[in-house]
Amino acid sequence: MSSQHEIAPCPPLAGLILAGGAGRRVDGEDKAWLPWRGRSLFEHTLARLAPQVASLWVSANRDPARYQPWLDDGRVRAVIADDWPGTPGPLAGLASALPHLRADGADDSWVLVAPVDTPCLPVDIGVRLWRGLRSAGPEKRLAVARSGDQPQWLHMLVHLSLTDDLRDCLLAGEHRVHAWCRRQDAVLVDMTDDDAAFANLNHWQDFH
């Protein structure tokens, strides 16, 4: 007989790479295409995320044609631009993308989200977020990775049923990712075993 404490296997996940930032700390460059260790940040993030998900989407606001090779070979389902022009930031990118994912599949789907500028993100982050989420209770619908004492707010597993609440949050004037995550009582899942996994490439010096 199954124990009530057993955790169900991780379901198939959709993946979303947030690549819509303005790149202010790198002189306005499109960070997705900045080179690091022989490949663009987008290619690094894709290689880490793609094996963990059943379908992959990209949130990007500049030059969608650059993603065409990955659209053509099916590794990327679609590139989605923000539809919140007056609301910059990753929360707007997430809010713009989730309705497209919901229209593409069932409302009970889960989305694994990662920013494009952490090219060493864990190759098992999806399963670990799922296990942490389910350990906290069946009603939980949002999990966020934590490294040490620092929540990694943009590395999350989110249920598509939160799509409307996210848009309501933006309409109410709240643009901060961490504020929305706390509003949802997000489960923080410890991933301190790999300190480099969430290293951000935010400034030019970080690339060296």
N, C-alpha and C positions, 0 to 999 in steps of 0.2 A: 504494500500500500504506500502511496506517495505521502511524504511528510508535508505538512502545511508550510514548512519553512523552505521547501525546495523552490528554486527559482526557475521559471519557465525558460526554455532556450530563447536566445535573442531572435526576434523576428527579422525578416528582410527589412533593411533600412534604405531610405533615400538619403542621398548626400548633397550638401550644399556648401560650396566654397564662396566665402564672402571676399570679393575682389573689387569692390566698388569705391574704395577710399580715394581721397583726393591726393594722397602722397605729399602732404605739406612738409613732412620732415625729410623728404628726399627731393626737395626742390620741384614738387609738382609732378614728378615722374609717375607713370602707371606702375605701381609696385609689383603687380602680377608678372611683369615681363623683365624685371631687373635680374641680372644673372648672379648666380651663386653656385660655386662648385660645379661649373660647367653646364648648368641648366637654369631656366627661369624659375622663379619662386612658384609660379603656377604649376610647372611640370613636377617640381618636388612635391607640392601639396597633393596634386592629382595622384602621384604614385603612391603616396601614403594612404589616401582616403579611398581611392577607387576599389581596392580589393575588399573593403569592409562594407560596401553598399551595393544595392541592386541597380540603382540608377543614380546618376550624378548630374547636378545642376550648378550653374555659376551665376552669382550675382555680380554684375559688372556694368559700369556706366560709360566706359570709353572703348572705342575701337572693337566692337564685337566681332568684326571680320577676322581678327587675329586668332580667335578660337575655332575658326572654321575647320581646320584639319581634325580636331577632336570631335566636332559635331558630325563631320563626314564619316568618321570611322565608328561612331556610336558610343564613344567613351563619355561624351557629354550630351545630355538630353536637350538642353536649351540654355541660352544666356539671357538673363533677365535684368533689365535696367530698373532703377528705382522709379516708382510712380508717385513719390513724395518729394517733388522738386524743392519745396521749402523746408524740408526736414532732412538735412544731411546726417550721415552717420550710419553705423552698421545696423542699428535697430530699424531704420527705414529700409535698408536692403533686405533684411529678414522679413519685414512686413510686406514688402513688394513681392518677394519670391514665394512665400508660403501659399498664397491663393493659387498660384500656378501648379504647385505640387499637389495641392488638394484636388484641383480639377483633373489632374492626371491620374489620380488613384483614389483609394478609399479614404474616408475621413479618419479611420483608425490607424493610419500610417504614422511611422516615426521618422524624424529627420535628424541626421547627424550633421552638425554644423561646425565648420572650422574656418578661420581666417586664412588668407593666402600667405601671410607673412610669418608663419611658424612652420618652416619646412621640415622640422624634425618631429612633428607631432606623433604620438604613439600609434603603432600599426594595429593596436587592439583597443583603441580608445572607445569604439562603439560598443563592444561587448562589455567593457569595464563600466561604462556609463549605464548600460542597461542593467547590469547586476547590482550596481549601487542604487539605482532607482527602484528596482523591484524589492531590494532588501529593506527600503524605507517604507514600503506599503504599496498596495495595488492602486491606490487612488492618485499617486504622484504622476505628474505629466511633464516634468522638466528636470533634467539633471545637468549639472555643470562640473567640469573638471576643476580640481584644486591641486595646486603644487605648493607644498609647505603650507604657509598661512595665506597664500594668495589665490583667491578664486580666479580661474581663467574664463571670464564671463562669455567669451565668444566661442569657446569649445563646449558645445552643449548637445544634448539629445532632447528634442522637443516633439511633443505630440501635436499633430495637425489640428486637433480640436481647440488649440489655443490661438488659432489664426485670428479669429474675430476679436478676442480679447486684446491681442497685440495691436490691432488697428485702433481699437477704442483707446488704448493707452496713448498712442501717438496723437490721436484726435484731441485728447485731453491735454496735450502739450508736454508729455513726458517722453524725452528722447534718449534717456540713459539706459543702456543695456542692463546694468546691475540693478537699477530700480525696478525694471520690469521683472527680472528674475526673482528678486526678493518679494515682489507682489505675488508671484506664483509659488512662493515658498519652495524655491528650487532646492533639490537635493545636491549637496556638495560631495563629490566623489574624489577621495584622496588618490593622487597619482604622483606622490613625492619620490617614487623609486627612480625616476629618470629626470634629473634636474634640467637637462638640456632640451627635453621634449617640447617645452613651451617657450623657448627662447625666441623673442621677437626680433625681426630685422626691421627696426623702425627708422634708424638713422644710417647715413652713409658709413660711419665707422663700424656699425654692426656687421657690415658685409665683409669686413677684413679680419 
